[in-house]
Amino acid sequence: MNSGRPIVVAGAGSIGCFVGGMLAAGGHRVALLARPRVIGEIAAHGLRLTSFDGFDRTIAASALSLSDNPSIFGDAAVVLATVKSADTAGMADTIASHTPDDAIIVFFQQGVYNVASLCDSLGGGLGGGLGNILKGPLGGLLAGGAAGSVISGGLGDVLKQLQQSGQGDKANSWVGTGENKPIAPGDLANALGADQINTLASQSGLSRDELLNGLSQYLPKVIDHLTPEGRLPSDSEVSTRL
């Protein structure tokens, strides 16, 4: 995590304030998205943390960033959502609209329906910044493709197709640890071939142009996410990163 960017607690009620306060007590940069009443109380009295084992500490308001505006997500490294289940979908939509693509998003919740709600807003359960990237039909396509269920053969075959079509330097940059090189939709079309593009367009419900434009924008980011060590992941590694 980039230490210069904050951990943002979304929905800072009693649980969120405790979690955020403990992180602040540990020296982390913390921002709280809270209701105006909560912000007013913290601004006036600080944030007091107590526990049954005798812990008692007050965090000064000046040690926290406080806001009721979702723009507070704008430079978040991590978002910790502590809202009630009934507010899950709304908060997920807010986070998706305001949070950087590379932010890590964690929901502190139980409830059998919350996962589906989060997937609808944040993109099928992919971790890290991919939650914001992989929304809608393209998200399901890329998530399945990385594991080999939609893009035939899986990640290894996609990279092989790119290399065989003269796009190996770009594909290698996505796997490597340096900057990702962009790929044009037309070059991606040449690599995948008409039959595969038609199949993917049919399965996703996207037009050919929508599909290629989306894949050219997001496929490098997905492959980069799946290969943090600069190599192709094993099946078990892929499953932990999706």
FIFIMI-578188 format. One record per residue (C-alpha): residue number from 1; residue in one letter; y, x, z. Coordinates in nm, 3 decimals, always signed. Layout:
<rs>
    k  r    north     east       up
  NUM  A        Y        X        Z
...
</rs>
This chain:
<rs>
    k  r    north     east       up
    1  M   +0.000   +0.000   +0.000
    2  N   +0.351   +0.117   -0.081
    3  S   +0.505   +0.175   +0.264
    4  G   +0.851   +0.111   +0.125
    5  R   +0.769   -0.254   +0.053
    6  P   +0.723   -0.519   +0.319
    7  I   +0.434   -0.725   +0.443
    8  V   +0.556   -1.082   +0.407
    9  V   +0.416   -1.354   +0.631
   10  A   +0.430   -1.688   +0.453
   11  G   +0.458   -1.981   +0.691
   12  A   +0.555   -1.807   +1.013
   13  G   +0.456   -2.056   +1.279
   14  S   +0.278   -1.953   +1.597
   15  I   -0.007   -1.769   +1.420
   16  G   +0.211   -1.618   +1.150
   17  C   +0.469   -1.498   +1.401
   18  F   +0.198   -1.337   +1.614
   19  V   +0.035   -1.163   +1.319
   20  G   +0.368   -1.049   +1.178
   21  G   +0.496   -0.945   +1.518
   22  M   +0.190   -0.732   +1.589
   23  L   +0.226   -0.562   +1.253
   24  A   +0.593   -0.495   +1.327
   25  A   +0.497   -0.360   +1.668
   26  G   +0.265   -0.121   +1.486
   27  G   +0.552   +0.017   +1.282
   28  H   +0.511   -0.182   +0.962
   29  R   +0.799   -0.332   +0.767
   30  V   +0.758   -0.708   +0.808
   31  A   +0.936   -1.010   +0.663
   32  L   +0.884   -1.366   +0.782
   33  L   +0.920   -1.678   +0.567
   34  A   +0.987   -1.943   +0.830
   35  R   +1.164   -2.269   +0.901
   36  P   +1.532   -2.246   +0.997
   37  R   +1.453   -2.351   +1.356
   38  V   +1.207   -2.063   +1.397
   39  I   +1.449   -1.819   +1.239
   40  G   +1.721   -1.934   +1.478
   41  E   +1.499   -1.885   +1.784
   42  I   +1.395   -1.535   +1.677
   43  A   +1.752   -1.441   +1.588
   44  A   +1.870   -1.553   +1.932
   45  H   +1.588   -1.426   +2.152
   46  G   +1.369   -1.189   +1.949
   47  L   +0.999   -1.247   +1.886
   48  R   +0.796   -1.238   +2.207
   49  L   +0.427   -1.152   +2.177
   50  T   +0.183   -1.218   +2.460
   51  S   -0.195   -1.220   +2.498
   52  F   -0.452   -1.316   +2.759
   53  D   -0.523   -0.950   +2.837
   54  G   -0.168   -0.891   +2.960
   55  F   +0.004   -0.772   +2.644
   56  D   +0.372   -0.869   +2.653
   57  R   +0.628   -0.734   +2.411
   58  T   +0.941   -0.862   +2.243
   59  I   +1.024   -0.755   +1.889
   60  A   +1.397   -0.743   +1.822
   61  A   +1.519   -0.970   +1.543
   62  S   +1.677   -0.667   +1.380
   63  A   +1.328   -0.519   +1.331
   64  L   +1.227   -0.813   +1.108
   65  S   +1.350   -0.965   +0.784
   66  L   +1.389   -1.340   +0.831
   67  S   +1.437   -1.604   +0.562
   68  D   +1.355   -1.960   +0.463
   69  N   +1.397   -1.869   +0.095
   70  P   +1.085   -1.774   -0.110
   71  S   +1.285   -1.498   -0.277
   72  I   +1.174   -1.297   +0.026
   73  F   +0.844   -1.246   -0.165
   74  G   +1.029   -1.056   -0.436
   75  D   +0.930   -0.702   -0.332
   76  A   +0.625   -0.780   -0.118
   77  A   +0.339   -0.533   -0.109
   78  V   +0.121   -0.777   +0.087
   79  V   +0.156   -1.150   +0.149
   80  L   -0.021   -1.302   +0.451
   81  A   -0.025   -1.681   +0.426
   82  T   -0.072   -1.863   +0.756
   83  V   +0.011   -2.220   +0.659
   84  K   -0.194   -2.527   +0.752
   85  S   -0.457   -2.645   +0.505
   86  A   -0.246   -2.938   +0.391
   87  D   +0.021   -2.692   +0.277
   88  T   -0.215   -2.454   +0.095
   89  A   -0.152   -2.568   -0.262
   90  G   +0.225   -2.576   -0.225
   91  M   +0.241   -2.233   -0.068
   92  A   +0.003   -2.089   -0.326
   93  D   +0.228   -2.216   -0.605
   94  T   +0.533   -2.068   -0.431
   95  I   +0.363   -1.731   -0.387
   96  A   +0.248   -1.728   -0.750
   97  S   +0.603   -1.795   -0.868
   98  H   +0.782   -1.532   -0.659
   99  T   +0.540   -1.250   -0.575
  100  P   +0.504   -0.923   -0.772
  101  D   +0.190   -0.891   -0.987
  102  D   +0.057   -0.600   -0.780
  103  A   +0.093   -0.767   -0.440
  104  I   -0.216   -0.826   -0.228
  105  I   -0.240   -1.190   -0.115
  106  V   -0.443   -1.291   +0.192
  107  F   -0.482   -1.646   +0.324
  108  F   -0.567   -1.685   +0.694
  109  Q   -0.746   -2.016   +0.664
  110  Q   -1.067   -2.209   +0.693
  111  G   -1.158   -2.531   +0.514
  112  V   -1.401   -2.606   +0.234
  113  Y   -1.134   -2.725   -0.009
  114  N   -0.888   -2.439   +0.031
  115  V   -1.068   -2.198   -0.200
  116  A   -1.053   -2.435   -0.496
  117  S   -0.687   -2.502   -0.430
  118  L   -0.609   -2.132   -0.417
  119  C   -0.803   -2.062   -0.736
  120  D   -0.605   -2.328   -0.919
  121  S   -0.276   -2.163   -0.826
  122  L   -0.362   -1.795   -0.798
  123  G   -0.619   -1.741   -1.068
  124  G   -0.985   -1.781   -0.985
  125  G   -1.002   -1.570   -0.670
  126  L   -0.929   -1.231   -0.822
  127  G   -0.794   -0.990   -0.569
  128  G   -0.479   -0.786   -0.564
  129  G   -0.214   -0.863   -0.820
  130  L   -0.464   -1.024   -1.052
  131  G   -0.421   -1.345   -0.864
  132  N   -0.085   -1.387   -1.031
  133  I   -0.200   -1.260   -1.371
  134  L   -0.512   -1.464   -1.430
  135  K   -0.410   -1.826   -1.433
  136  G   -0.540   -2.104   -1.653
  137  P   -0.789   -2.063   -1.938
  138  L   -0.700   -1.701   -2.005
  139  G   -0.768   -1.615   -1.642
  140  G   -1.117   -1.761   -1.650
  141  L   -1.182   -1.584   -1.978
  142  L   -1.081   -1.243   -1.846
  143  A   -1.256   -1.288   -1.513
  144  G   -1.579   -1.386   -1.682
  145  G   -1.538   -1.127   -1.954
  146  A   -1.505   -0.841   -1.711
  147  A   -1.839   -0.936   -1.561
  148  G   -1.998   -0.991   -1.900
  149  S   -2.028   -1.370   -1.904
  150  V   -1.773   -1.451   -2.178
  151  I   -1.676   -1.131   -2.360
  152  S   -2.025   -1.047   -2.478
  153  G   -2.178   -0.737   -2.323
  154  G   -1.919   -0.704   -2.050
  155  L   -1.658   -0.441   -1.980
  156  G   -1.848   -0.151   -2.132
  157  D   -1.889   -0.321   -2.469
  158  V   -1.523   -0.424   -2.482
  159  L   -1.423   -0.060   -2.433
  160  K   -1.676   +0.052   -2.695
  161  Q   -1.534   -0.195   -2.948
  162  L   -1.185   -0.062   -2.884
  163  Q   -1.298   +0.299   -2.922
  164  Q   -1.484   +0.229   -3.245
  165  S   -1.178   +0.059   -3.394
  166  G   -0.952   +0.358   -3.328
  167  Q   -0.802   +0.230   -3.004
  168  G   -0.991   +0.469   -2.780
  169  D   -0.679   +0.642   -2.648
  170  K   -0.541   +0.310   -2.529
  171  A   -0.868   +0.195   -2.376
  172  N   -0.910   +0.530   -2.200
  173  S   -0.560   +0.500   -2.055
  174  W   -0.653   +0.167   -1.895
  175  V   -0.960   +0.320   -1.732
  176  G   -0.782   +0.640   -1.634
  177  T   -0.539   +0.680   -1.347
  178  G   -0.225   +0.727   -1.557
  179  E   +0.007   +0.478   -1.723
  180  N   -0.152   +0.202   -1.933
  181  K   -0.079   +0.230   -2.304
  182  P   +0.007   -0.104   -2.470
  183  I   -0.201   -0.255   -2.748
  184  A   -0.068   -0.483   -3.021
  185  P   -0.234   -0.822   -3.074
  186  G   -0.328   -0.722   -3.429
  187  D   -0.504   -0.405   -3.311
  188  L   -0.693   -0.606   -3.052
  189  A   -0.794   -0.855   -3.323
  190  N   -0.934   -0.573   -3.537
  191  A   -1.133   -0.441   -3.241
  192  L   -1.285   -0.773   -3.136
  193  G   -1.350   -0.918   -3.481
  194  A   -1.298   -1.269   -3.617
  195  D   -1.624   -1.419   -3.488
  196  Q   -1.563   -1.308   -3.130
  197  I   -1.200   -1.419   -3.139
  198  N   -1.300   -1.764   -3.266
  199  T   -1.559   -1.795   -2.990
  200  L   -1.313   -1.693   -2.720
  201  A   -1.043   -1.923   -2.856
  202  S   -1.288   -2.214   -2.858
  203  Q   -1.405   -2.148   -2.503
  204  S   -1.054   -2.101   -2.366
  205  G   -0.885   -2.381   -2.558
  206  L   -0.614   -2.138   -2.672
  207  S   -0.494   -2.088   -3.026
  208  R   -0.576   -1.757   -3.194
  209  D   -0.222   -1.629   -3.145
  210  E   -0.204   -1.744   -2.783
  211  L   -0.537   -1.576   -2.712
  212  L   -0.446   -1.242   -2.871
  213  N   -0.098   -1.233   -2.722
  214  G   -0.239   -1.306   -2.376
  215  L   -0.524   -1.057   -2.404
  216  S   -0.297   -0.782   -2.533
  217  Q   -0.068   -0.835   -2.234
  218  Y   -0.326   -0.875   -1.958
  219  L   -0.649   -0.703   -2.067
  220  P   -0.505   -0.356   -1.990
  221  K   -0.409   -0.471   -1.640
  222  V   -0.750   -0.625   -1.575
  223  I   -0.939   -0.314   -1.687
  224  D   -0.700   -0.097   -1.486
  225  H   -0.771   -0.310   -1.178
  226  L   -1.147   -0.286   -1.227
  227  T   -1.145   +0.094   -1.270
  228  P   -0.937   +0.235   -0.980
  229  E   -1.145   +0.552   -0.973
  230  G   -1.103   +0.627   -1.343
  231  R   -1.457   +0.526   -1.442
  232  L   -1.655   +0.217   -1.538
  233  P   -1.761   +0.025   -1.227
  234  S   -2.115   -0.079   -1.141
  235  D   -2.202   -0.450   -1.140
  236  S   -2.174   -0.460   -0.762
  237  E   -1.834   -0.291   -0.774
  238  V   -1.711   -0.543   -1.031
  239  S   -1.818   -0.832   -0.809
  240  T   -1.613   -0.697   -0.518
  241  R   -1.303   -0.663   -0.735
  242  L   -1.312   -1.013   -0.883
</rs>
